[in-house]
Amino acid sequence: MNYTSGEVLQYVREEDVKFIRLAFCDVFGNQKNISVMPTELERVFRSGIAIDASAIAGFGDVAHSDLFLHPDPTTLTVLPWRPEHGKVVRMFCSVSYPDGSPFVSDTRGILIKAIEEAKSAGFSFNFGAEMEFYLFRLDEHGNPTDVPYDNAGYMDIAPLDRGENVRREICLTLEQMGIMPEGSHHEEGPGQNEIDFRYSDALTAADNAVTFRSVVQTIAARNGLWADFSAKPLREAPGNGLHINLSVSGGRHEELMPCVIAGILDKIRDVTIFLNPTKESYARLGNNKAPRYISWSAENRSQLIRIPAAVGEYRRAELRSPDSAANPYLAFALLIYAGLYGIKNKLPLPDPADINFFTADSATLAKYGTLPSDEREAAEVAAASDFVASCLPKEVITAYCER
């Protein structure tokens, strides 16, 4: 809606808004919020609202526990599943120390800084997310089970695909919130689904990804289901990928994209712990089309980076290693920095790997580098990386690497 703070105050008065949710994410990308009444909103815009950082993952300890939220009025959206009379709206927030300086572990702020650095260098990055999730049944007490909602396969239709109506409700809800889904379908795993977003600037794309997770979980619960975004919910089934499509503008597209891809390939091991942050993430990699080897190719889905078949403005690179447990703000920020590294250093793009890594022989595979094999290795690589240290504050690195 792109409101100013004054326009938000007017909207709240005129549209019967009773609660304002002030949303932010912990360092791992889990959405949090505090609700305020309309009478408090003007004060919140002026001074922020205090939170206890010691209770938020990666935010602090009891000795340094006070932080402040400051709502971004341009992110105002109505939550359509709440009552029409007495509306509930949401805004994303920046996080600051009591003296007003930016909080170093505010991952949304980290992405904003990356965007600004790219802009000052003359470049702009766009992103599109393809996020997978499972729908599981609840038990008689309303707790999640590991029983999938259906046993359908890739792009199956009803009645095999029982998630069709749930996805429809999710897409319509997102549309009401100003988020435009491009498509939705059943994925390969039983009860597994995917919904893709329209391409947008980095901050909007990350906000949308965070919003998407909360919408899916809300709509699933309304339908008596549990939505699971973890990397590997079922041992023998495909994991949940967060396939990230990206492009860059600011020069000739043909000249920039090879350097961006080369930069990401060069730094992918360093940043893997932030793209694949859980133990289960590494059970996903190397299985069911999830990549393990550091490579790129056109269209080939066994690659780390593929160039999907498209033309003109739809031409982009797709990174296939991240999973749905990743924090989108950190993921997009690190990809921007890796892309800028590739552009600045004019890195040459390696030859494409036009092979199927899942059927290739050992001699062929030995020619390619690999992603870290487990969470510990990924953390060690990130902790030792000068590149990561140049992109992220030590507090965020510690939160991921010393768990």
GUFILO-405907 format. One record per residue: residue in three letters; x, y, z of N, C-alpha, C in turn. Coordinates in steps of 0.2 Angstrom, whole numbers, plus 2048, in hexadecimal, padded with zeros to 3 digits. Example, Ala and Ser with C-alpha at 12.3 -4.5 7.8 and 13.67 -1.06 7.14 Angstrom:
% residues 2
     r   nc1   nc2   nc3   cac1   cac2   cac3   cc1   cc2   cc3
   ALA   842   7E4   827    83E    7EA    827   842   7F0   827
   SER   840   7F5   823    844    7FB    824   840   800   827
This chain:
% residues 403
     r   nc1   nc2   nc3   cac1   cac2   cac3   cc1   cc2   cc3
   MET   804   7FA   800    800    800    800   804   806   800
   ASN   80A   806   802    80F    80B    802   80D   812   805
   TYR   80A   811   80B    808    817    80F   80E   81A   813
   THR   80C   821   815    811    824    819   80E   823   820
   SER   811   825   826    80F    824    82C   808   828   82D
   GLY   808   82E   82B    802    832    82B   7FC   82E   828
   GLU   7FD   82B   822    7F8    828    81E   7F6   821   822
   VAL   7FA   81E   825    7F8    818    829   7F4   81A   82F
   LEU   7F6   820   832    7F1    822    838   7EA   824   835
   GLN   7EA   827   830    7E3    828    82D   7E0   822   82B
   TYR   7E3   81D   828    7E0    817    826   7DD   813   82C
   VAL   7E1   813   831    7DF    810    837   7D9   813   83A
   ARG   7D8   819   83A    7D2    81D    83D   7CC   81C   838
   GLU   7CD   81C   832    7C7    81B    82D   7C5   814   82B
   GLU   7C9   80F   82C    7C8    809    82A   7C6   804   830
   ASP   7C5   806   836    7C3    802    83B   7C8   7FD   83D
   VAL   7CE   7FF   83E    7D4    7FB    840   7D4   7FB   847
   LYS   7D4   7F5   84A    7D4    7F5    852   7DB   7F2   854
   PHE   7DF   7EF   850    7E5    7EC    852   7EA   7ED   84D
   ILE   7F0   7EF   84F    7F6    7F0    84A   7FB   7EB   84C
   ARG   7FD   7E6   848    803    7E2    84A   809   7E4   847
   LEU   80E   7E5   84C    815    7E7    84A   819   7E1   849
   ALA   81B   7E0   843    81E    7D9    842   826   7DA   841
   PHE   82A   7D5   843    831    7D5    841   833   7CE   842
   CYS   839   7CC   840    83C    7C5    840   841   7C5   845
   ASP   842   7BF   848    848    7BD    84C   84E   7BC   847
   VAL   854   7BB   849    859    7BA    845   859   7B4   840
   PHE   855   7AF   842    854    7A9    83D   84E   7AA   839
   GLY   84A   7B0   839    845    7B1    834   83E   7AF   836
   ASN   83D   7AE   83D    837    7AC    83F   833   7B2   841
   GLN   82D   7B3   83E    829    7B9    83F   827   7BA   846
   LYS   828   7C0   849    825    7C2    850   821   7C8   84F
   ASN   81C   7C9   854    819    7D0    854   816   7D2   85B
   ILE   815   7D8   85B    811    7DB    861   80C   7DF   85E
   SER   806   7DF   861    800    7E2    85F   7FF   7E8   863
   VAL   7FD   7EE   860    7FB    7F4    864   7F5   7F6   862
   MET   7F1   7FA   866    7EB    7FD    864   7EC   804   860
   PRO   7E7   806   85D    7E7    80C    858   7E9   812   85C
   THR   7E7   813   863    7E9    818    866   7F1   819   868
   GLU   7F4   813   867    7FC    813    869   800   815   862
   LEU   7FD   814   85C    800    814    856   805   81A   855
   GLU   802   820   856    805    826    855   80C   827   859
   ARG   80B   824   860    811    824    864   816   81F   861
   VAL   814   819   85F    818    814    85C   81C   817   856
   PHE   819   81B   852    81C    81D    84C   821   823   84E
   ARG   820   826   853    824    82B    856   82A   829   85A
   SER   829   824   85E    82E    822    863   830   81A   862
   GLY   82C   816   85F    82D    80F    85F   82A   80C   865
   ILE   82A   805   865    828    802    86B   82D   7FD   86D
   ALA   82E   7FC   874    833    7F8    876   831   7F0   876
   ILE   836   7EC   875    835    7E5    876   83B   7E2   87A
   ASP   83A   7DC   87D    83F    7D9    881   843   7D4   87C
   ALA   849   7D7   87A    84D    7D3    875   850   7CD   878
   SER   850   7CC   87F    853    7C6    881   84F   7C0   880
   ALA   849   7C1   87E    844    7BB    87D   844   7BA   876
   ILE   847   7BD   871    847    7BC    86A   84E   7B9   868
   ALA   84D   7B3   864    853    7B0    862   858   7B4   85E
   GLY   85E   7B4   861    864    7B8    85D   864   7BF   85F
   PHE   85F   7C2   863    85E    7C9    864   862   7CC   86A
   GLY   864   7C8   86F    867    7CB    875   867   7C7   87B
   ASP   868   7CA   881    868    7C6    887   865   7CB   88C
   VAL   864   7C8   892    860    7CC    897   864   7D3   899
   ALA   86B   7D3   898    86F    7D9    89A   86E   7DE   895
   HIS   86C   7DC   88E    86B    7E1    889   864   7E0   886
   SER   85F   7E1   889    858    7DE    887   854   7E3   883
   ASP   855   7E9   884    850    7EE    881   851   7F0   87A
   LEU   84C   7EE   875    84D    7F1    86F   846   7F4   86D
   PHE   846   7F8   867    840    7FB    865   83E   7F9   85E
   LEU   838   7F9   85D    835    7F8    856   832   7FE   853
   HIS   834   7FF   84D    831    805    849   82E   803   843
   PRO   827   804   843    823    801    83D   825   805   836
   ASP   825   801   831    826    803    82A   81F   804   827
   PRO   81D   80A   826    816    80B    824   815   809   81D
   THR   81A   808   819    819    806    812   817   7FE   812
   THR   818   7FB   818    816    7F4    818   80F   7F2   81B
   LEU   80B   7F7   81C    805    7F6    81E   800   7F1   81A
   THR   7FD   7ED   81D    7F9    7E8    81A   7F4   7E6   81F
   VAL   7EE   7E5   81C    7E8    7E2    820   7E9   7DA   821
   LEU   7E8   7D7   826    7E8    7D0    827   7E1   7CD   825
   PRO   7E0   7CB   81F    7D9    7C9    81D   7D5   7C4   821
   TRP   7D9   7C0   825    7D5    7BA    829   7D3   7BD   82F
   ARG   7D4   7C3   831    7D1    7C6    837   7CB   7C9   836
   PRO   7C7   7CB   83B    7C0    7CE    839   7C0   7D4   835
   GLU   7BB   7D5   831    7BA    7DA    82C   7B9   7E1   830
   HIS   7B5   7E0   836    7B3    7E6    83A   7B8   7E5   840
   GLY   7BC   7EA   841    7C1    7EA    846   7C7   7E7   843
   LYS   7CA   7EA   83D    7CF    7E7    839   7D5   7E6   83D
   VAL   7DA   7E1   83B    7E0    7E1    83D   7E5   7E2   838
   VAL   7EA   7E6   839    7EF    7E8    833   7F6   7E6   836
   ARG   7FB   7E5   831    802    7E4    833   806   7E8   830
   MET   80C   7EA   833    811    7EE    830   818   7EA   832
   PHE   81D   7EA   82E    823    7E7    830   827   7ED   833
   CYS   82C   7EB   837    82F    7F0    83B   837   7F0   83A
   SER   83A   7F5   83B    841    7F5    83C   843   7F5   844
   VAL   849   7F3   846    84A    7F2    84D   850   7F6   84F
   SER   850   7FA   854    855    7FE    856   857   7FD   85E
   TYR   85D   7FF   85F    85F    800    866   85B   806   86A
   PRO   85B   806   870    858    80C    874   85A   813   871
   ASP   860   813   86F    863    81A    86D   861   81B   866
   GLY   85D   817   862    85B    818    85C   85F   815   856
   SER   865   813   858    869    810    853   867   809   850
   PRO   868   807   84A    865    801    848   868   7FB   84C
   PHE   864   7F6   84D    866    7F0    850   869   7EC   84B
   VAL   86F   7E9   84D    874    7E6    848   871   7DF   846
   SER   86D   7DC   84A    86A    7D5    848   863   7D6   845
   ASP   861   7DC   843    85B    7DD    840   85C   7DA   839
   THR   85A   7D4   837    85B    7D2    830   858   7D5   82B
   ARG   852   7D8   82C    84F    7DC    827   853   7E3   825
   GLY   856   7E5   82B    85B    7EB    82A   861   7E9   826
   ILE   863   7E3   827    869    7E0    824   868   7E0   81C
   LEU   862   7DE   81A    860    7DE    813   860   7E5   810
   ILE   85D   7E9   814    85C    7F0    812   863   7F3   811
   LYS   868   7F2   815    86F    7F4    814   872   7F1   80E
   ALA   871   7EB   80C    873    7E8    806   870   7EB   800
   ILE   86A   7EC   800    866    7EF    7FB   869   7F6   7F9
   GLU   86B   7FA   7FF    86D    801    7FE   875   801   7FB
   GLU   878   7FC   7FD    87F    7FB    7FB   87F   7F9   7F3
   ALA   87B   7F5   7F1    87A    7F3    7EA   878   7FA   7E6
   LYS   873   7FD   7E9    871    803    7E6   876   808   7E5
   SER   87A   809   7EA    880    80E    7EA   885   80C   7E5
   ALA   885   805   7E3    88A    803    7DE   887   803   7D7
   GLY   880   805   7D7    87D    805    7D0   879   7FF   7CE
   PHE   877   7FB   7D3    874    7F5    7D1   86E   7F4   7D6
   SER   869   7F0   7D3    863    7EE    7D6   861   7E7   7D5
   PHE   860   7E4   7DA    85E    7DC    7DA   857   7DB   7DB
   ASN   854   7D7   7D7    84D    7D4    7D8   84D   7CD   7DA
   PHE   848   7CB   7DE    847    7C4    7E0   840   7C1   7DF
   GLY   840   7BB   7DE    839    7B7    7DF   83B   7B1   7E2
   ALA   836   7AF   7E7    837    7A9    7EB   832   7A4   7E9
   GLU   834   79E   7E9    830    798    7E8   831   794   7EF
   MET   82C   794   7F3    82D    791    7FA   828   78B   7FA
   GLU   82B   785   7FC    827    77F    7FD   825   77E   804
   PHE   820   77A   805    81E    779    80C   819   772   80C
   TYR   819   76F   812    815    769    812   80F   76B   816
   LEU   809   767   815    803    768    819   802   761   81C
   PHE   802   761   823    801    75B    827   7FB   75C   82B
   ARG   7F8   756   82D    7F2    755    831   7F4   757   838
   LEU   7EF   759   83C    7EF    75A    843   7EC   754   847
   ASP   7EF   752   84D    7EC    74D    851   7E6   74F   854
   GLU   7E3   74B   858    7DC    74D    85C   7DD   753   861
   HIS   7E3   754   863    7E4    75A    867   7E7   760   863
   GLY   7E7   760   85D    7E8    766    859   7F0   767   858
   ASN   7F4   761   859    7FB    762    859   7FD   75F   852
   PRO   803   762   84F    805    75F    848   807   758   849
   THR   805   754   843    808    74D    842   80D   74D   83C
   ASP   80F   748   83A    813    747    834   80F   743   82F
   VAL   809   744   82F    804    740    82B   802   746   825
   PRO   805   745   81F    803    74A    81A   7FC   74A   818
   TYR   7FA   750   816    7F3    751    815   7F0   74D   80F
   ASP   7F5   74C   80A    7F3    748    804   7F9   743   802
   ASN   7F8   73F   7FD    7FE    73B    7FA   7FF   73D   7F3
   ALA   7FD   743   7F1    7FE    745    7EA   805   746   7E8
   GLY   806   747   7E2    80D    748    7DF   80D   74F   7DC
   TYR   813   750   7D8    814    756    7D5   80F   758   7D0
   MET   80C   75E   7D1    807    761    7CD   801   75D   7CC
   ASP   7FF   758   7D1    7F9    754    7D0   7F3   759   7D1
   ILE   7ED   756   7D0    7E7    75A    7D1   7E3   756   7D5
   ALA   7DD   75A   7D7    7D8    757    7DC   7D5   751   7D8
   PRO   7D3   74C   7DB    7D3    74B    7E3   7D9   749   7E6
   LEU   7DE   747   7E2    7E5    745    7E5   7E8   74B   7E9
   ASP   7E8   751   7E6    7EA    757    7E9   7E5   759   7EE
   ARG   7E5   758   7F4    7E1    75B    7F9   7E2   762   7FB
   GLY   7E8   764   7F9    7EA    76B    7FB   7E8   771   7F7
   GLU   7E4   76F   7F2    7E2    774    7EC   7DE   779   7EF
   ASN   7D9   778   7F3    7D5    77E    7F6   7D9   782   7FB
   VAL   7DE   77E   7FF    7E2    782    804   7E6   787   800
   ARG   7EA   785   7FB    7EE    789    7F7   7EA   78F   7F4
   ARG   7E4   78D   7F2    7E0    793    7EF   7DE   798   7F4
   GLU   7DC   796   7FA    7DB    79A    800   7E1   79F   801
   ILE   7E7   79B   801    7ED    79F    803   7EF   7A4   7FD
   CYS   7EE   7A2   7F7    7EF    7A7    7F1   7EA   7AD   7F2
   LEU   7E4   7AC   7F3    7DF    7B1    7F3   7E1   7B6   7F9
   THR   7E3   7B3   7FF    7E5    7B7    805   7EB   7BB   803
   LEU   7F0   7B8   800    7F6    7BC    7FE   7F4   7C2   7FA
   GLU   7EF   7C1   7F5    7ED    7C6    7F0   7EA   7CB   7F4
   GLN   7E6   7CA   7F9    7E2    7CF    7FD   7E8   7D3   800
   MET   7ED   7D1   802    7F3    7D4    805   7F7   7D8   801
   GLY   7F6   7D7   7FA    7FA    7DB    7F5   800   7D7   7F3
   ILE   800   7D0   7F4    806    7CC    7F2   803   7C8   7ED
   MET   806   7C8   7E7    804    7C5    7E1   807   7BE   7E0
   PRO   804   7B8   7E1    807    7B2    7E0   807   7B1   7D8
   GLU   80C   7AD   7D5    80C    7AC    7CE   809   7A5   7CD
   GLY   80A   7A1   7D1    807    79A    7D0   807   796   7D6
   SER   804   790   7D6    804    78C    7DC   802   785   7D9
   HIS   805   780   7DD    804    779    7DB   806   774   7E0
   HIS   804   76E   7DF    807    768    7E4   80E   767   7E2
   GLU   812   766   7E7    819    764    7E6   81A   75C   7E6
   GLU   820   75A   7E6    821    752    7E5   81F   74F   7EB
   GLY   821   751   7F1    820    74E    7F7   818   74D   7F9
   PRO   816   748   7FD    80F    747    7FF   80E   74D   804
   GLY   808   751   802    806    757    806   80B   75D   805
   GLN   80F   75D   800    814    762    7FF   811   767   7F9
   ASN   812   76D   7FB    80F    773    7F6   814   778   7F5
   GLU   813   77C   7EF    817    781    7EE   813   787   7EB
   ILE   814   78D   7ED    811    793    7EA   817   798   7E9
   ASP   817   79B   7E3    81C    79F    7E0   819   7A6   7E0
   PHE   81E   7AB   7E1    81C    7B2    7E1   81F   7B6   7DB
   ARG   81B   7BB   7DA    81D    7C0    7D4   824   7C3   7D6
   TYR   828   7C4   7D1    82F    7C7    7D2   82E   7CE   7D5
   SER   833   7D0   7DA    832    7D7    7DD   839   7D9   7E0
   ASP   83A   7DF   7E2    840    7E1    7E5   842   7DD   7EB
   ALA   848   7DE   7ED    84A    7D9    7F2   846   7DA   7F9
   LEU   845   7E0   7FB    842    7E0    802   83B   7DE   802
   THR   837   7E0   7FC    830    7DE    7FB   830   7D6   7FB
   ALA   834   7D3   7F7    835    7CC    7F7   836   7C8   7FD
   ALA   83A   7CB   801    83B    7C8    808   835   7C9   80D
   ASP   833   7CF   80D    82D    7D0    811   827   7CB   80F
   ASN   826   7CB   808    821    7C6    806   822   7BF   808
   ALA   829   7BD   808    82A    7B6    809   828   7B5   811
   VAL   82A   7BA   815    828    7B9    81C   821   7B9   81D
   THR   81D   7BD   81A    816    7BE    81A   813   7B7   818
   PHE   816   7B4   812    813    7AE    80F   813   7A9   815
   ARG   819   7A8   818    819    7A2    81D   813   7A3   822
   SER   812   7A9   825    80D    7AA    82A   806   7A9   827
   VAL   805   7AB   821    7FF    7AA    81D   7FD   7A3   81D
   VAL   802   79F   81A    801    798    819   800   794   820
   GLN   804   796   825    802    793    82B   7FB   795   82E
   THR   7F9   79B   82D    7F3    79D    82F   7ED   799   82C
   ILE   7EE   799   825    7E8    796    821   7E8   78E   822
   ALA   7EE   78B   823    7EE    784    824   7EB   783   82B
   ALA   7EC   787   830    7E9    786    837   7E1   787   836
   ARG   7DF   78B   832    7D8    78C    831   7D4   786   82E
   ASN   7D9   782   82A    7D6    77C    827   7D8   776   82B
   GLY   7DA   777   831    7DB    771    835   7E1   76D   833
   LEU   7E7   771   831    7ED    76E    82E   7F3   772   831
   TRP   7F9   76F   831    7FF    772    833   803   773   82D
   ALA   806   779   82C    80A    77A    826   811   77A   829
   ASP   816   776   825    81C    775    828   821   777   822
   PHE   825   77C   824    82A    77F    820   831   77D   821
   SER   832   778   826    839    775    827   83C   772   821
   ALA   843   771   821    846    76F    81C   845   768   819
   LYS   844   763   81E    843    75C    81C   83E   759   821
   PRO   837   75B   820    832    758    825   831   751   825
   LEU   832   74E   81F    832    746    81E   838   744   81C
   ARG   83B   73E   81F    841    73C    81D   842   739   816
   GLU   83D   736   814    83D    733    80D   83A   737   808
   ALA   838   73D   809    835    741    804   839   747   803
   PRO   837   74B   7FD    83B    751    7FC   83B   756   801
   GLY   840   75A   802    840    75F    807   83D   766   804
   ASN   83C   76B   809    839    771    807   83E   776   804
   GLY   83E   777   7FE    843    77C    7FB   840   783   7FB
   LEU   845   788   7FC    844    78F    7FB   848   791   7F5
   HIS   845   790   7EF    848    791    7E8   848   799   7E7
   ILE   84E   79C   7E7    84E    7A3    7E6   850   7A5   7DF
   ASN   84C   7A9   7DC    84D    7AC    7D5   850   7B3   7D6
   LEU   855   7B5   7D2    857    7BB    7D3   85A   7BE   7CC
   SER   85A   7C4   7CC    85D    7C8    7C6   860   7CE   7C9
   VAL   864   7D2   7C4    867    7D8    7C6   866   7DD   7C0
   SER   865   7E3   7C2    865    7E8    7BC   86A   7EE   7BE
   GLY   86C   7F2   7BA    871    7F7    7BB   876   7F8   7B6
   GLY   876   7F3   7B1    87B    7F2    7AC   878   7EE   7A6
   ARG   87C   7EC   7A2    879    7E7    79D   878   7E0   7A0
   HIS   872   7DE   7A0    870    7D7    7A3   875   7D2   7A2
   GLU   877   7D1   79B    87B    7CC    799   882   7CC   79D
   GLU   884   7D2   79E    88B    7D3    7A1   88A   7D2   7A9
   LEU   885   7D4   7AC    884    7D3    7B3   883   7CC   7B6
   MET   87E   7C9   7B3    87C    7C3    7B6   881   7BD   7B6
   PRO   885   7BD   7B1    88B    7B8    7B2   88F   7B9   7B8
   CYS   891   7BF   7B9    895    7C1    7BF   891   7C0   7C6
   VAL   88B   7C2   7C6    887    7C0    7CC   886   7B9   7CD
   ILE   885   7B5   7C8    885    7AD    7C9   88C   7AB   7CC
   ALA   891   7AE   7C9    898    7AB    7CB   899   7AD   7D2
   GLY   897   7B3   7D4    898    7B5    7DB   894   7B1   7E0
   ILE   88E   7AF   7DE    88A    7AA    7E3   88E   7A4   7E3
   LEU   890   7A1   7DD    893    79B    7DD   89A   79B   7E1
   ASP   89D   7A0   7E1    8A4    7A1    7E5   8A2   7A2   7EC
   LYS   89D   7A4   7EF    89C    7A6    7F6   896   7A1   7F9
   ILE   894   79C   7F5    88E    798    7F7   890   794   7FD
   ARG   896   791   7FE    898    78D    804   898   792   80A
   ASP   89A   798   809    89B    79C    80F   894   79E   812
   VAL   88F   79F   80E    888    7A1    810   883   79B   811
   THR   885   795   810    880    790    810   87D   78F   817
   ILE   880   791   81D    87D    790    823   877   794   824
   PHE   877   79A   820    872    79F    820   86C   79D   81C
   LEU   86E   799   816    869    797    812   866   790   814
   ASN   869   78D   818    867    786    81A   869   785   821
   PRO   865   788   826    867    78A    82C   866   784   832
   THR   863   77E   830    861    779    834   865   773   833
   LYS   865   76E   838    868    768    837   865   764   831
   GLU   85E   764   831    85A    761    82C   85C   764   825
   SER   85E   76A   824    85F    76D    81E   864   769   81A
   TYR   869   765   81D    86E    762    81A   86C   75B   818
   ALA   866   758   81B    863    752    818   860   753   812
   ARG   85E   759   811    85A    75B    80A   85F   75C   805
   LEU   865   75F   806    86A    760    800   86C   75A   7FD
   GLY   86D   759   7F7    86F    753    7F3   86A   74E   7F2
   ASN   864   750   7F4    85E    74B    7F3   858   74E   7F0
   ASN   854   74A   7EC    84E    74C    7E9   84F   753   7E5
   LYS   854   754   7E1    855    75A    7DD   858   760   7E1
   ALA   859   75F   7E7    85C    764    7EB   864   764   7EA
   PRO   867   769   7E8    86E    769    7E6   873   767   7EC
   ARG   879   764   7EA    87E    763    7EE   885   766   7EB
   TYR   885   766   7E5    88B    768    7E1   88B   770   7DF
   ILE   891   773   7DF    891    77A    7DD   892   77B   7D6
   SER   88C   77D   7D3    88C    77C    7CB   886   781   7C9
   TRP   886   782   7C2    880    785    7BF   87F   782   7B8
   SER   879   783   7B6    877    781    7AF   871   784   7AD
   ALA   86F   784   7A7    869    786    7A4   864   780   7A5
   GLU   85E   782   7A9    859    77E    7AA   85A   777   7AE
   ASN   860   774   7AE    861    76E    7B2   85F   76F   7B9
   ARG   85B   76B   7BC    858    76C    7C3   85D   768   7C8
   SER   862   765   7C6    867    762    7CB   86C   767   7CD
   GLN   86C   76D   7CA    871    772    7CB   870   776   7D1
   LEU   875   779   7D4    874    77E    7D9   871   784   7D6
   ILE   873   787   7D1    870    78D    7CD   86E   78A   7C6
   ARG   868   78C   7C5    866    78A    7BE   863   791   7BB
   ILE   863   791   7B4    860    797    7B1   85A   794   7AD
   PRO   854   796   7B0    84E    793    7AE   84C   796   7A7
   ALA   849   792   7A3    847    794    79C   842   79A   79D
   ALA   844   79F   79A    840    7A5    79A   843   7AA   796
   VAL   840   7B0   794    842    7B5    790   841   7BC   793
   GLY   845   7C1   790    844    7C8    792   844   7C9   79A
   GLU   83F   7CC   79C    83F    7CE    7A3   83F   7C9   7A8
   TYR   83D   7C3   7A5    83C    7BD    7AA   842   7B9   7AA
   ARG   848   7BB   7A7    84E    7B7    7A7   851   7B8   7AE
   ARG   853   7B3   7B1    856    7B4    7B8   85A   7AD   7BA
   ALA   85D   7AE   7BF    861    7A8    7C2   85D   7A5   7C8
   GLU   85D   79E   7C9    859    79B    7CE   85E   797   7D3
   LEU   85F   799   7D9    863    796    7DE   85E   791   7E1
   ARG   861   78A   7E1    85C    785    7E3   85E   782   7EA
   SER   864   784   7ED    866    781    7F3   862   783   7FA
   PRO   860   78A   7FA    85D    78C    801   856   788   802
   ASP   855   787   808    84F    784    80A   84A   789   80E
   SER   844   787   80F    83F    78B    812   840   78D   819
   ALA   845   78A   81C    846    78C    823   84B   793   823
   ALA   84D   795   81D    852    79B    81D   84E   7A1   81F
   ASN   852   7A6   821    84F    7AD    822   850   7B0   81C
   PRO   84B   7B2   818    84B    7B5    812   84F   7BC   812
   TYR   84F   7C0   817    853    7C6    817   85A   7C5   817
   LEU   85D   7C0   81B    864    7BE    81B   865   7BB   814
   ALA   861   7B6   812    863    7B3    80B   863   7B8   806
   PHE   85F   7BD   805    85F    7C2    7FF   865   7C6   800
   ALA   866   7C8   807    86C    7CD    808   872   7CA   806
   LEU   874   7C3   808    87A    7C0    806   87A   7BF   7FE
   LEU   875   7BD   7FB    875    7BD    7F4   877   7C3   7F0
   ILE   874   7C9   7F3    876    7CF    7F0   87D   7D0   7F1
   TYR   880   7CF   7F7    887    7D0    7F8   88B   7CC   7F4
   ALA   889   7C5   7F3    88D    7C1    7EF   88D   7C3   7E7
   GLY   887   7C5   7E5    887    7C8    7DE   88B   7CE   7DD
   LEU   88B   7D3   7E2    88F    7D9    7E2   897   7D7   7E1
   TYR   898   7D2   7E5    89F    7CF    7E5   8A1   7CD   7DE
   GLY   89D   7C9   7DB    89E    7C6    7D5   89F   7CC   7D0
   ILE   89A   7D1   7D0    89B    7D7    7CB   8A1   7DB   7CC
   LYS   8A3   7DC   7D3    8A8    7E1    7D4   8AF   7DD   7D2
   ASN   8AF   7D7   7D3    8B5    7D3    7D1   8B5   7D0   7CA
   LYS   8B0   7D2   7C6    8AF    7CF    7BF   8B0   7C8   7BF
   LEU   8AD   7C4   7C4    8AF    7BD    7C4   8AC   7B9   7BD
   PRO   8B0   7B5   7BB    8AE    7B1    7B5   8A9   7AC   7B7
   LEU   8A4   7AA   7B3    8A0    7A5    7B4   8A3   79E   7B2
   PRO   8A3   799   7B6    8A6    793    7B4   8A1   790   7AF
   ASP   8A4   78B   7AC    8A0    787    7A6   89A   784   7A9
   PRO   894   784   7A6    88E    781    7A8   890   779   7A9
   ALA   88C   776   7AE    88C    76F    7B0   886   76C   7AD
   ASP   886   76A   7A6    880    767    7A3   880   760   7A4
   ILE   880   75E   7AB    880    757    7AD   87A   756   7B2
   ASN   878   750   7B3    874    74E    7B9   878   74C   7BE
   PHE   878   750   7C4    87D    74E    7C9   87A   748   7CD
   PHE   874   746   7CC    871    741    7D0   873   73A   7CC
   THR   875   73A   7C6    877    734    7C3   87E   734   7C0
   ALA   882   73A   7C1    889    73A    7BF   88E   735   7C3
   ASP   893   733   7C0    898    72F    7C3   89C   733   7C7
   SER   8A0   72F   7CC    8A4    732    7D1   8AA   737   7CE
   ALA   8AD   735   7C8    8B2    739    7C5   8AF   73F   7C3
   THR   8A9   740   7C0    8A6    746    7BE   8A5   74A   7C4
   LEU   8A2   747   7C9    8A0    74B    7CF   8A6   74E   7D3
   ALA   8AC   74B   7D2    8B2    74D    7D6   8B4   754   7D3
   LYS   8B2   756   7CD    8B4    75C    7CA   8B1   762   7CD
   TYR   8AC   761   7D2    8A7    767    7D4   8A8   767   7DC
   GLY   8A8   76D   7DE    8A8    76F    7E5   8A1   76D   7E8
   THR   8A0   76C   7EE    89A    76A    7F1   898   76F   7F7
   LEU   891   76F   7F8    88F    773    7FE   891   770   804
   PRO   891   773   80A    893    770    810   88E   76A   811
   SER   891   765   814    88E    75E    815   889   75E   81B
   ASP   88A   763   820    886    763    826   886   76A   829
   GLU   882   76B   82E    881    771    831   888   773   834
   ARG   88B   76F   837    892    771    83B   897   773   836
   GLU   897   770   830    89C    772    82B   89A   779   828
   ALA   894   77A   827    891    780    824   893   786   829
   ALA   892   785   830    893    78A    835   89B   78B   835
   GLU   89F   786   834    8A6    787    835   8A8   78B   82F
   VAL   8A6   78A   829    8A8    78E    823   8A5   795   823
   ALA   89F   796   826    89D    79D    826   8A1   7A1   82C
   ALA   8A2   79E   831    8A6    7A1    837   8AD   7A3   834
   ALA   8B0   79F   830    8B7    7A1    82D   8B7   7A5   827
   SER   8B1   7A7   825    8B0    7AB    81E   8B1   7B3   81F
   ASP   8B6   7B5   81C    8B7    7BD    81C   8B1   7C0   818
   PHE   8AE   7BD   813    8A9    7BF    810   8A3   7C0   814
   VAL   8A1   7BB   818    89B    7BB    81C   89C   7C1   822
   ALA   8A3   7C1   824    8A4    7C6    829   8A3   7CD   826
   SER   8A4   7CE   820    8A3    7D5    81D   89C   7D6   81B
   CYS   898   7D1   81C    891    7D2    81A   88C   7D3   820
   LEU   88E   7CF   825    889    7CE    82B   88D   7D0   831
   PRO   889   7D3   836    88C    7D4    83D   88E   7CE   840
   LYS   893   7CE   845    895    7C8    848   890   7C5   84C
   GLU   88B   7C9   84F    885    7C6    853   881   7C1   84F
   VAL   880   7C3   849    87C    7BE    844   880   7B8   843
   ILE   886   7B9   841    88A    7B3    840   88B   7AF   846
   THR   88C   7B1   84B    88C    7AD    852   885   7AA   853
   ALA   880   7AD   851    879    7AA    852   878   7A3   84E
   TYR   87B   7A4   848    87A    79E    843   880   799   844
   CYS   886   79B   846    88C    797    846   88E   794   84D
   GLU   88B   796   852    88C    794    859   886   791   85D
   ARG   882   78E   859    87C    78B    85C   87D   784   85F
